[in-house]
Amino acid sequence: MDSLWITLPIFALIGLGWAGARRGLFDGKTAAGLSQFVFWLAFPALLLTSMAKAPVPGPNHGQIILVWLGVLLGGHLVGRGVAWILGHGAERQAGIGFASSSGNTAFLGTALLASLFDHHVMALAAALVAVENILVVGLGVAGLYAAKPAVDSKAVVRAMLGGLFNPVSLGALIGFALALTQISLPASLMRPLDMLGAAASPAGLVALGIVMATSQGQATPQSWQDVCVVVLTKCALIPLAMWFGLQAIGADRTFILAATLLAACPSAVNVFIQARQAGIWAATAARVVFITTCVSLVGLSLIAGLAN
């Protein structure tokens, strides 16, 4: 039940954006403005503050973090590989790979973990979320920009640098560095950053709902095919691989459950925000986030039940 109650606001905010667009209150320009706000300000602030306040992970978490990173990168490659086998173009391959490996861990996952586990698990969770948002998101964003038609020979290099140094990854990197060094930002700076961060998920979800409403008639069989590939990879393959991977290294059962729960989180709204910012695959990304959120309730509820 925890997973249901925590995800209800997600559906409510998506529905709010959808209803507003259907009534003519919002349009594509509204979604574009909200997306820009989330991309440049709100989501980087959310990751920076949440990482900075998180407990420091212990030295015994190294193997778990490596398995976590390996499984997510593997999920990215599987998603891309399936898209390539199906004959999809570079843009669809990049979108599917990104959505298959980047989950809603910072907002949904950590909230679920906080309701189930103690501070020892939250220290590990902070490291896992940081690694995902620095490296996996960086790879996903670089893939989106590299998939766009190149205007010159240096376009791919700029795409890779843009993926590593985009505002979202930088926010997570700075916040994690502050946590590791135990440097505290002054309250006068943290307060406005907290306010910006609190707006990240609501604004992003409302923008997602608007795009779903305004592109409703544009859904194609190819778009739904992309959704199916991501659902199978993100909601089934990655959680199972995480569970068995951590079992193989003899990790503590509590840590296995926590990491598997994070791995079972749906595709992040950040995937939609980044796709819209890149100008490719945005409408499909909106559907992916919504459908994976619905489907993930089954896996999240099962894992939460095992944890209880």
C-alpha positions in Angstrom: 0.0 0.0 0.0 2.9 2.4 0.6 3.8 2.3 -3.1 0.2 3.1 -4.1 -0.1 6.1 -1.7 3.3 7.5 -2.7 2.5 7.2 -6.4 -1.0 8.7 -6.3 0.4 12.3 -6.3 2.3 11.4 -9.5 -0.8 10.4 -11.3 -2.7 13.4 -9.9 -0.1 15.9 -11.2 0.0 14.2 -14.6 -3.8 14.3 -14.7 -3.8 18.0 -13.7 -1.6 18.8 -16.7 -3.6 16.6 -19.0 -6.9 18.1 -17.9 -5.6 21.6 -18.2 -4.4 21.0 -21.7 -7.7 19.4 -22.8 -9.6 22.4 -21.4 -7.3 24.8 -23.4 -5.7 26.3 -20.3 -2.2 24.9 -21.2 -0.5 24.3 -24.5 2.9 23.3 -25.9 4.4 26.6 -24.9 3.4 26.0 -21.3 5.0 22.5 -21.3 8.2 24.0 -22.9 8.4 26.7 -20.3 7.9 24.2 -17.4 10.4 21.8 -19.0 13.1 24.5 -19.2 12.5 25.5 -15.6 12.8 21.9 -14.4 15.9 21.2 -16.6 17.9 24.3 -15.7 16.9 25.1 -12.1 14.5 22.8 -10.3 15.8 19.3 -10.8 19.5 20.2 -10.4 18.5 21.9 -7.1 16.5 18.9 -6.0 19.5 16.5 -6.6 22.0 18.9 -5.1 20.1 19.4 -1.8 19.0 15.8 -1.4 22.5 14.5 -2.0 24.1 17.1 0.3 21.8 16.1 3.1 22.1 12.3 2.7 24.1 10.1 5.0 27.6 9.2 3.8 27.8 5.7 2.3 30.1 3.2 4.1 33.2 1.6 2.6 31.5 -1.8 2.5 29.0 -0.5 -0.1 31.6 -0.6 -3.0 30.6 -4.0 -4.5 26.9 -3.1 -4.3 27.5 0.2 -6.1 29.4 -1.6 -8.8 26.7 -4.2 -9.4 24.1 -1.3 -9.4 26.0 0.6 -12.0 26.7 -2.6 -14.1 23.0 -3.6 -14.1 21.8 -0.1 -15.1 24.4 0.1 -17.9 23.4 -3.4 -19.0 19.8 -2.3 -19.1 20.7 0.6 -21.2 22.6 -1.6 -23.7 19.7 -4.2 -23.8 17.2 -1.5 -24.5 19.3 -0.1 -27.3 20.1 -3.6 -28.6 16.5 -4.6 -28.8 15.6 -1.3 -30.6 18.5 -1.9 -33.1 17.3 -5.5 -33.7 13.8 -4.1 -34.4 15.3 -1.8 -37.0 14.7 1.5 -35.1 16.6 4.6 -35.9 19.3 6.2 -33.8 16.8 8.6 -32.0 14.5 5.8 -30.9 17.5 3.6 -29.9 18.8 6.5 -27.7 15.4 7.2 -26.1 14.7 3.5 -25.3 18.2 3.0 -23.8 17.9 6.1 -21.7 14.3 5.3 -20.4 15.3 1.6 -19.8 18.1 2.6 -17.4 17.1 5.8 -15.6 14.5 5.4 -12.9 12.5 7.7 -10.6 14.8 7.0 -7.7 15.3 10.5 -6.4 11.6 11.2 -5.9 9.7 7.9 -5.7 12.4 5.5 -4.7 13.9 7.3 -1.8 10.4 8.1 -0.4 9.6 4.4 -0.5 12.9 3.4 1.1 12.4 6.0 3.9 9.1 4.3 4.8 10.7 0.9 5.0 14.3 1.0 6.1 16.7 2.8 8.5 19.4 5.3 8.0 22.0 2.7 7.1 20.0 1.8 4.0 19.4 5.5 3.2 23.2 6.0 3.1 23.6 3.3 0.5 20.5 4.7 -1.4 22.1 8.1 -1.6 25.2 6.7 -3.3 23.1 4.6 -5.7 21.0 7.6 -6.7 24.1 9.8 -7.1 25.8 7.2 -9.3 22.7 6.9 -11.4 22.1 10.6 -11.9 25.8 11.4 -12.6 26.9 8.5 -14.8 23.7 6.7 -16.2 21.8 9.9 -16.8 25.0 11.5 -18.3 25.2 8.5 -20.7 21.5 8.8 -21.6 21.6 12.5 -22.3 24.8 12.1 -24.4 23.0 9.4 -26.4 20.1 11.7 -27.1 22.3 14.5 -28.4 24.6 12.1 -30.3 21.5 10.6 -32.1 20.5 14.0 -33.5 21.7 14.7 -37.1 25.3 15.9 -36.8 26.0 19.4 -38.1 29.8 18.9 -38.0 32.4 16.3 -37.1 32.7 17.5 -33.5 29.0 17.1 -32.7 29.4 13.7 -31.0 32.2 15.0 -28.8 30.0 18.0 -27.8 27.1 15.5 -27.1 29.3 13.4 -24.8 30.5 16.5 -22.9 26.9 17.8 -22.7 25.8 14.5 -21.2 28.4 14.5 -18.5 28.0 18.2 -17.7 24.3 18.8 -18.1 22.7 20.6 -15.2 21.0 17.5 -13.7 24.2 15.4 -13.5 26.1 18.4 -12.2 23.6 19.0 -9.4 23.9 15.4 -8.3 27.7 15.5 -8.5 28.0 18.7 -6.5 25.5 17.4 -3.9 27.3 14.1 -3.5 30.7 15.8 -3.2 29.3 18.0 -0.4 28.0 14.9 1.4 31.3 13.1 1.1 33.3 16.1 2.3 30.7 16.9 4.9 30.6 20.6 3.8 27.4 22.3 4.7 26.1 25.2 2.6 24.8 28.2 4.5 21.1 28.2 5.4 20.6 31.3 3.3 21.6 29.3 0.2 20.0 26.0 1.1 16.6 27.5 1.7 16.0 28.8 -1.9 17.6 25.7 -3.3 15.1 23.6 -1.3 12.3 25.7 -2.6 13.4 25.2 -6.2 13.9 21.5 -5.6 10.4 21.1 -4.2 9.0 22.3 -7.5 10.9 19.9 -9.7 8.7 16.9 -9.7 5.3 18.7 -9.7 6.4 21.0 -12.6 7.9 18.1 -14.6 4.8 15.9 -14.1 2.4 18.7 -15.1 4.5 19.3 -18.2 4.4 15.6 -18.9 0.6 15.6 -18.7 0.3 18.5 -21.0 2.4 16.8 -23.7 0.4 13.6 -23.3 -2.8 15.6 -23.9 -1.5 17.6 -26.8 0.1 14.6 -28.6 -2.7 12.2 -27.9 -3.7 11.9 -31.6 -0.1 11.5 -32.6 0.5 8.1 -30.9 1.7 5.6 -33.5 2.2 1.8 -33.4 6.0 2.5 -33.4 5.6 4.7 -30.3 3.7 2.0 -28.4 6.3 -0.5 -29.5 9.0 1.6 -27.9 6.9 1.8 -24.7 6.6 -2.0 -24.6 10.4 -2.5 -24.9 11.0 0.0 -22.1 8.3 -1.6 -19.8 9.8 -5.1 -20.2 13.4 -3.9 -19.6 12.8 -1.3 -16.9 10.0 -3.0 -14.9 11.1 -6.7 -15.2 14.6 -7.3 -16.5 16.5 -4.7 -14.5 14.9 -5.5 -11.1 15.5 -9.3 -11.6 19.1 -8.7 -12.7 19.7 -6.5 -9.7 18.3 -9.1 -7.3 20.3 -12.0 -8.7 23.5 -9.8 -9.2 23.5 -8.8 -5.5 22.7 -12.4 -4.4 25.7 -13.5 -6.4 28.1 -11.3 -4.4 26.5 -12.3 -1.1 25.1 -8.8 -0.2 23.0 -8.4 2.9 19.3 -9.2 2.3 18.3 -5.7 3.4 20.6 -4.0 0.9 19.4 -6.4 -1.8 15.8 -5.5 -1.2 16.6 -1.8 -1.1 18.6 -1.8 -4.3 16.1 -4.0 -6.1 13.3 -1.6 -5.1 15.2 1.3 -6.5 15.9 -0.6 -9.7 12.1 -1.4 -10.0 11.2 2.3 -10.0 9.6 3.5 -13.2 11.3 5.6 -15.8 12.1 9.0 -14.4 10.3 12.2 -15.4 13.8 13.4 -16.1 13.9 11.2 -19.2 10.9 13.2 -20.6 12.5 16.5 -19.6 15.8 15.6 -21.2 14.2 14.3 -24.4 12.1 17.4 -24.7 15.2 19.6 -24.2 17.1 17.6 -26.8 14.1 17.9 -29.2 13.7 14.1 -29.9 11.4 11.3 -28.7 9.6 13.6 -26.2 6.0 12.5 -26.8 7.0 8.8 -26.5 9.0 9.6 -23.4 5.9 11.1 -21.8 3.9 7.9 -22.5 6.8 5.7 -21.2 7.0 7.6 -17.9 3.2 7.2 -17.4 2.9 3.5 -18.4 6.0 2.4 -16.5 4.7 4.2 -13.4 1.5 2.2 -13.7 3.2 -1.1 -14.3 5.9 -0.6 -11.6 3.3 -0.6 -8.9 3.2 -4.4 -9.1 6.9 -4.9 -8.6 7.3 -2.1 -6.0 4.4 -3.5 -3.9 5.9 -7.0 -4.0 9.3 -5.8 -2.9 7.9 -3.6 -0.2 5.9 -6.6 1.0 9.1 -8.7 1.2 10.8 -5.8 3.1 8.0 -5.7 5.6 
